[in-house]
Amino acid sequence: MRSSRVLAAIAVAVATATAAAACSSGSSSSSSSVSTSTTPTSSATPTSSVATDTMWLVTTGPSPANTAIQDLVTSFENSHPGDKITIDFVENQSYKTKIQLAMGAHNEPTIFWSWGGGTLQEYIKAGDVDSLGTTSTASWLSDFLPSSLGAVTYQGQVYGVPVEGTQPVYFFYNKQIFDKYHLTFPTTWSGLLSTVATLKSDGVIPISLAEGDQWPGLMFLEYLTDRIGGPTVADALQSNAANGWSNPAVTQALTDIQDLVKAGAFQTGYASTHYSGGASDALVYSGKAAMQLMGDWDISSILGSDPSFVKDGYDGMAPFPTVPGGTGNPADLAGNTASYVAISANATAAQKTVAEEFFADYLTSQAYAKAEVAAGEVPVVTGASSLFTGQSLASYDTTIYDSVQSAPSFQYSWDQAMTPAVATVMLTNLEDIFTLTESPAKFESTLNAEAKSTS
């Protein structure tokens, strides 16, 4: 999944969120709380010598998120005389090539952006990423919600920390349509199929799908696999376990997806519809489609296109339904746990110390958490729920934060969690599942072969 909640509709959506974000310090629903000081206190080992660090971050253009991190760096430099952190904002697609080439030449920046998962693990195995320790050896890591660190944890060691907000996936639905046909959002898969049938008979597109981008369909496979077989299935897939794709949970998930297609759940032309540009969103807020499965960035995306749909409370949000007989916990999440920054193992000792101090004292600070909320993000710092009070997206943000905080499992988007080679084959073949041109058995045999050749 490529989108970011802030970057999805940067020009309009964030302006609205920023204006509404009062960042008041109301009561927190968490027993933990963020620091009450706007000046971070030291958690890392003091710097023994000054250093200049370079930091590469992904961006799609000027944004409040970029401003927030730049301001944070300025604050760090002001309180650490002589230390410098130079930021290079790189466009999404260009970054993937740039960081890959830099890693291959051992010429990477001190601090680099990562989506975590399979690609980061390849760098870790090559010895190019510095370990930050564990929550036991580096207590400041506990300032982040535990579920947010899974994508950057390898063999018990943490190799990166969140730099942007969390992005779990939910069903977003048009409350007006559900009210018109006296429907409540289904809590079970069978209930979803029944709702699809009802909406279809009333001439409403049940589910908007932007399968032209491939990754939107992946969210169905991720959630169904988890609801049926639990998180261990995805763990096996991401480690390229032998014949992992033949797991019965995967088979059933692929079959359920094709049942949904056969039921006419998606709009005509769903295989060529794209999320960028707002086509799939427009079907929902215009009333042509009832719902869409999407990351929480969709709130900002719709806010940028039809502000009243969000402000007037018509944009409903619901968790993915349970599957009867499944072993997965209904509180499990899928999506982008966060975006991350990591430290190069090839940096000097002084550079590593500066980077870790910045991570420990500033990325966990109340000041940065407030800036994230103002930029329309949901921070993954413990106790951040108090920061949502008084801003227009408070109900969404609180629900998102609480669900991430309590999630037994938060599986990272598979196209990022898996190795790039497997992810590419997976997305291509999953598109064929959605167009009914490939059987579940063929999908599984193809992915098993790719995983075997990659491992």
N, C-alpha and C positions, 0 to 999 in steps of 0.2 A: 504494500500500500504506500503510495507515494505522497499523499497529500498531508499538509499540516493545517491545523485548525486556523492558525493566523494567516498563513500564506494563501489559503484557499480563496479568500475574498478581501484582500488586504486594503484596498482603497476605501471601501465604504464600511465594511463590517467592523473593522477595528476602531474606526473613528467613533462609531456608535458605542462600542464596548468601553472605549477609553473614557468617553464623556460620562458614561454611567457608573464607572468604577470609582466609588468613593473610598474604597480600601479602608473602611472603618474597622475598629478593633472590637467588634461585638463578641458575645460569648461563643466559644468554640464548642462543637459537638464532640471533639476529641479530648482525651485526657491529656494529650501532649499539647504543647503550644510552641509556636515559633518565638524566637528571641524578641524581647520588647525593645531592644536597642537597634537603632538604625546603623550604628557602626559595628561591624562584625568583630567578635572577639576571637583571638587566635585559638585554633584547634590543632593545627599542624606544627611540625617542628620549626622553630624560628629559622629564617634564612641566615646562613653564615656568610654569604657573599652575594653581591648584586648580580643580576643576570637579565638578559633580554630574551623573551620567549616570543615565538611566532605562533599564531593560532589561525587555522583555517575553519571557516564556518560556511554552511550551505545557506543560500538565500535565493529568492526569485526576484529581488528588487528591494528598494527602500521600504522599511517597515518599522512599526513600533517595537517589534521583537529585536530587530537589529539595534535600534536606539537603546533599548534596555541593556543589552549586553555591552555595548560600547560605553554607556554611562557607568556600568559596574566596573569595567576595566579601568576607567579614569579614576574612580574612587579607590581602587586597589593601588594604583600607581601613586596617588596622592599620599596614601598612608604607608607606602613602602618606597621611600626615596631611593632612586637609582635603579629600581626594578622596572622593566618595561614589558608590556604584552602588546604586540602588534597584530591587529586583526586583518585578515584577508577574507572578504565575503565572496564566495564563488557560487556561480549558478549551478543548480542541481545536477544536470546531466554532465556539465563540464567538470564538476568536482569529482565525479566517479572515475573519470579518466585521469584527472590530475593526481588524485591521491594514490591511485594504483601505480602510476608511473613513479611517483615519489617514493613509495614504499619499495618498489623493485630496485630503485637506485640507492636506497637507504639515505634519502635526502628529504625525508618528511619533516613537517613542522614540529615544534615542541608539543603543541596541543592540536589535535585534529578531531573534526566532526566524525561521528559514526552513527549508523543505524543499529549497531549491535549485531547480534546473531552470527550467521555463517561467515560473512565477509570478515568481521572483526576476529572471529576465531582463527581464520586463516592467517591473519597478521600476528595473532598471539602465538600460534604454533611456529611461525617463522622467527619468533623472538624479537619482534619489532614493537611490542606494546609493553609498557611498564605496569606492573601490578600495583594496585593501591592498597592491597591487603584484604582483610576480611572485616566484618562488622565488629569482631572481637579485638582484632589488632589495631584497627583504625576506627575508633568509636564514632567519629563524625559521619561515617557512612550510614549510621543508624538514623541520621536526620532525614534520610530519604525513605519513602514508603518501601517496605521490603519487596513488594511485587514489581517495583520499577527497576530493580537491579538484576533481574533474571537474565535479561538479554545481554548483559555485559559481565556475567559471571561465568567463569570457566574453571573447572576442577577446583571449585571452592574459593577461588580468588576473584576479586572484583577488579575489572580493568577499565571501567569508565563510569561517569556519573551523568545524570540528567542535566541538560542545558536548556530544554524547553519543556512545555507542559505535556501532560499525558493525553492520549488519543484513543480511548477504547471505542469499540463499535457497538451501536445500538440500532434498533428499528426506529426510524423517525416517521411519524404518520400524521395525516391530515385529520385533526379532531372533528372538523366539520363534516367530513364524509362519514366517519364512524358514528357520529351523532345522528346524521340523517337516516342512516340505515339501522339505527339502534344496535350498534355493535360495540363490544368492548375488545380491547386488544387481546388477542389469544395468548394464553400462557403455555400451550402445548403444541407440538407439531401437528397433531391431528386437528386441533382447533384452528391452526393457521390454514390448513388445507380447506377446512369448512368455510372459513372467512373468505378465502380466495374464491370458492365456488359461489358464495353469496354475492360478492362484489362483481364477479364476472357476469352473473345473471342479471345484474342491475346496470350493466353497461359501463362499469368503472374498471379501469386497469388496476388490478390488485397490487402489483409491485413494480416500481420503476427500477430498471436495471441498466447500468452503463457498461455492458459487457464488451463494448468496443475497446475498453482500456484493459480488459482481462482481469485486473486485480479486484474489481468489485464482486465478481463471482466467487473469488477465492474466499471471501468472508463467509459465504454459506458453507463451504467445505470445512473451514476451520471450526465454526461453531457446531455444525452437525457432528463432526468427528469427536469433538470434546463432549457434547451432550450424550452421545452414544457410548463412547469408550473411555472417557476421562482424559486427563492431560498426559498420561504416560504414552498414549498413542503418538501424539505429536512429538514427544521427546524422542521416541524411537525413530521417527521419520527424520528429525533434524540431525540425528547422529548417524544417518545412513545405515540403520540396522538392516541386516539381510532380510529380504522379502517383507520389509516393514509396511510397504504399500498394500500388501495383501491382507492386512488386518481386517477382520470382519466389520469393525467400526467404519473404516474407510469405504469398504464395499457398500455398506448400508447408506452412508452419507452420499455417495455418488448416485446410488439408486434413488434416494429421496430427492436429490436435486433434479434428476430427470423426471420424477413423478410431478414435481412442481412445474417443470416446463410443459409436460403433457397436459397438465390441468389448465394451461393458458394463463399462468400467473403473471407473465411479463408482457410488456407492450410490443406491438409490431415493430420490428427493426431493432430490438434490444441488443442484438449482436454487433450492431454498428453505432450504437449510441455511446457518446463519451460524457464523462463527468465534467471535464474542463469545458468551460463555456456555459455551464448551467443547464444543459438540456434535460438531464435526469431530475434535477431539483425542480425545474419548472413544471414537470408533470405532476409533482406532489402539491406544490403551493397553488397551482392553478385549479386544482380539483379534478384533474384528469386521471391521476393515479392516487391510490390511497396511502401508500407507504414506500419506504426505501431503506435498505440495510446499508448503513454508512458510518464512518468514523465521526467522532464528535465535532470535527471541523465543519460538518454540514450545518451546524447552527449558524456559524459565521457566514458560510456560503449563502444560505437562504436569507440571512439578515441583510446581506449586501444586495440581494436581488428584489426581495419583497419584505422590507422591515416590519410592516404591520402584521405579517403572518406569524412572526416570532413574538413581537411586542404584545399582540393581542391574545397570545396564548393558544394559537391554533396548531402550533408545531409540537405534537406529542412525541414523547421519547419512551421506549420500552425495551426491556432486555430480550435477548433471543429466547424463544420458547424452549421448554424442556422436551425431551423425546421419551415417551413412555417406555419403561424397561431399560433405559440408558443408565449408565453408572456415573456419568459426569455430574458435577455439582452445578445446579442452576445459577449459582453466584459466580461461576467462572467467567472470565472475560477473554476476549480476543481483540487484537488491534495493535496500535503502536504504543508500547508502554511509555516511551518518551523518545526524544532525540538526545544523543550523548556526545560527550567529549572525552578523549583519552589522551594519555601522555606517551610520547615516543620513548622507547627503550634506548634509543641512540642519543638522547639528549644528555647534556652534562649534568652532573650532580646538582649544581646550583640551579640550572634551568628546571630540573625536576622538582626541586624544593619550592621554587617560586610557583610552579604550576599547581602543586598540591596545596599550597597555602591558599591560592586563588579558589580552588575547588572547595576546600574545607571551610573557609571562612566567608566566602562571598556567594558561591552558588547555593549555599544552604541558608543564606541570610534572609531576614524578614524584608529588607529593602528590595532584594531581587524578587522575592515571592510577590510582593506588592506590584512590582513593575510587570511581572508576568500576568497577573490578574488584569491590570490596566490594559495590557496588550491583547486581552481576550483569551488567555490561556488558563489552564487548570494546573497549578504547580503540584509536584509530587513530594513536597517537603512536609514532614509530619506537623500536624496542627494547623495547616494552612486554611482550614475551613472557615476560620474566623474572618478571613480576608474577603469573603464573598458577600458579606452583609452589606446591604445598601446599594448594590449595583444590579442592573436590569437582568443580567443573566444568572442571578443568584440561585434560582431554583434548579437550573440546568447544572451549574457548576457544583453545587452541593451534592446533587445526585451522583454526578460523575466522580467527584472526589471520594464520597463515602463508598461507592461501589468498588473503586480501585483500592481503597484502604482495607476493605474487608474481603476482597476477592481471594478465594483459596488458591486460584491459579489465574495467571494473566498471560496467555500464550501470545508471543510476539508474532506479528504478521509473517506468514510462512515464506513469502517471497523475499523477506529480509533475513529471517532466521536460518534459512537453508543456504547451502553453498550456491553461488550464482549459476553454475551449470544446471543443477537440479531445479532451481527456481524457474529458469527459463523454459525448460521442458515441461515442468508442471503447469505453468500458466498457459502455454500453447495447447497442451492436451486437454486442460480443463475447459478451455473455450469450446473444444469439440464435444465435450460432455454436455455443455449448455445448448449446443446446436443439435444435439442428438445424432451426431455423425461419428461418435466413438462410444464403445461400450465400456462399462466400468472395468471389465476384465482386461481389455486392451490398455486402458489408462494405467492400471496397476502394473501390468507386465512391462510397459514402457518405462514407468518411473522406477520400478525395481532394478531394471537394467542400467538406467542412468545412475542411480544411487550406488550400485555395485562398481561401476566404472570410475566413480568419483572418490569412493572411500579408499 
